[in-house]
Amino acid sequence: MTIQYEEIRDFLYAEARSLDDKEWDKWLTFYHPDVDFWMPSWDDDGELISDPQKEVSLMYYAHKGGLEDRVFRIKTERSSASSLPEARTSHIIGNIEVIQNTAQSADVRYNWSTNSYRYKTVDTYFGTTFITLVRNAEGQMLIKRKKIILVNDYIHHVIDIYHV
């Protein structure tokens, strides 16, 4: 039996909610230890870069340890990207497409928009994300690969995990 659309949808909504609610430790539970978390940048010709090892990315974490470090910095205010007051966010997910799925994994594409409020200013970020979901030995679904395409990449401040 394949991973069902409703389970994928609910999983994506729960991950986004954990960011909106600033439940950082809970957010980390959605990720596989070997996750590849990547937000490529756009080159001068309007093409996405293709290799996070050789080109500059907006974000790149080759494993969950990088995400854990990012969360640690947010929680302990040891980050130039996060400052007080913390941004308030609202993630909206749509156009969820299951590209391929089996009983143990699924490749999914979805569109998203995030509104962020800080310093009496609202910023909007939007794009498309491609993920690979896998089941661990306990049957829990985890994100094994996440590629985030930020469409409106002309931004006036540092972007962080909670913006996407």
C-alpha positions in Angstrom: 0.0 0.0 0.0 1.4 3.4 -1.0 1.7 6.4 1.3 -1.7 8.2 1.0 -2.2 11.7 -0.2 -4.1 12.7 3.0 -1.2 11.5 5.1 1.3 13.5 3.1 -1.0 16.6 3.2 -1.4 16.3 7.0 2.3 15.8 7.4 3.1 19.0 5.4 0.6 21.0 7.3 2.0 19.8 10.7 5.5 20.7 9.7 4.5 24.2 8.7 2.4 24.6 11.8 5.5 23.7 14.0 7.4 26.6 12.3 4.4 29.1 12.8 4.2 28.0 16.4 7.9 28.2 17.0 8.1 24.6 18.1 11.6 24.2 16.9 12.3 20.8 18.5 9.1 19.4 17.2 10.0 20.8 13.7 13.3 18.8 13.8 11.3 15.6 14.3 10.0 15.8 10.8 13.5 15.3 9.4 15.6 12.2 8.7 19.1 12.2 10.2 20.6 12.1 6.7 18.3 14.8 5.2 19.6 16.9 2.4 18.0 20.4 2.9 18.8 22.8 0.1 17.6 26.1 -1.1 19.5 26.9 -4.4 20.2 30.4 -5.5 19.5 31.9 -8.9 22.5 32.7 -11.2 22.9 35.9 -13.2 21.0 34.2 -16.1 17.9 33.4 -14.1 18.8 29.8 -13.8 19.0 27.8 -10.5 22.4 26.7 -9.5 22.8 22.9 -9.8 25.5 22.0 -7.2 25.4 23.1 -3.6 29.0 21.8 -3.1 30.4 24.1 -5.8 28.0 27.1 -6.0 26.5 29.5 -3.5 23.2 28.5 -2.1 20.7 30.5 -0.1 20.7 27.5 2.4 22.3 24.2 2.5 22.4 21.5 5.2 23.8 18.2 4.2 22.4 16.4 7.2 20.1 17.0 10.2 23.0 18.2 12.4 23.1 21.4 10.4 19.4 22.0 11.0 19.9 21.2 14.7 22.6 23.8 14.9 20.4 26.3 13.1 17.6 25.6 15.7 20.1 25.9 18.6 21.2 29.3 17.3 17.6 30.5 17.0 16.7 29.3 20.4 19.7 30.8 22.1 19.7 34.1 20.1 23.1 33.3 18.7 22.1 34.2 15.2 22.4 37.2 13.0 19.3 36.1 11.1 17.0 35.9 14.1 16.7 38.9 16.4 14.1 40.1 18.8 11.3 40.4 18.4 11.1 37.1 16.5 9.2 37.1 13.3 5.6 35.9 13.3 4.9 33.7 10.4 2.0 32.1 8.6 2.7 29.3 6.1 0.2 28.5 3.4 0.7 25.2 1.4 -1.1 24.3 -1.8 -0.9 22.4 -5.1 0.4 19.3 -3.4 1.3 16.8 -6.0 2.5 13.3 -5.3 5.0 12.6 -8.1 5.8 9.0 -7.2 5.1 6.9 -4.2 5.4 3.5 -2.7 4.7 2.0 0.7 8.0 3.3 2.0 8.7 6.6 0.2 7.1 9.4 -1.8 8.3 12.2 -4.0 6.2 15.3 -3.6 6.0 18.8 -5.1 4.0 21.6 -3.5 3.7 25.4 -3.7 3.9 27.6 -0.6 3.7 31.1 0.6 4.8 32.5 3.9 3.8 35.8 5.4 6.3 37.1 8.0 5.7 40.0 10.3 8.4 41.8 12.3 9.1 45.5 13.0 5.6 46.5 11.8 6.5 45.2 8.4 5.0 42.3 6.5 7.2 40.3 4.1 6.0 37.7 1.7 8.0 34.7 0.5 6.8 32.2 -2.0 8.0 29.3 -4.1 7.9 25.6 -4.8 9.3 22.7 -2.7 10.3 19.2 -3.8 10.6 16.6 -1.0 11.3 13.0 -0.6 9.5 11.4 2.3 10.6 8.0 3.7 9.3 5.8 6.5 11.6 4.8 9.3 11.7 1.4 11.0 8.8 2.6 13.3 6.7 3.6 10.4 7.1 7.3 11.0 7.3 9.5 7.9 10.4 11.7 7.7 11.8 14.2 5.2 14.9 12.7 3.5 15.4 15.4 0.9 14.0 18.9 0.6 14.8 21.3 -2.2 13.2 24.7 -1.8 12.9 27.1 -4.7 12.4 30.6 -3.5 10.8 32.4 -6.4 11.0 35.9 -5.0 14.6 35.8 -4.1 15.2 39.6 -4.2 14.9 40.1 -0.4 16.1 42.9 1.8 17.3 40.9 4.8 18.6 37.4 5.7 16.1 34.6 5.1 15.9 31.7 7.6 14.3 28.3 8.0 11.1 29.7 9.4 10.5 31.9 6.3 10.2 28.9 4.0 
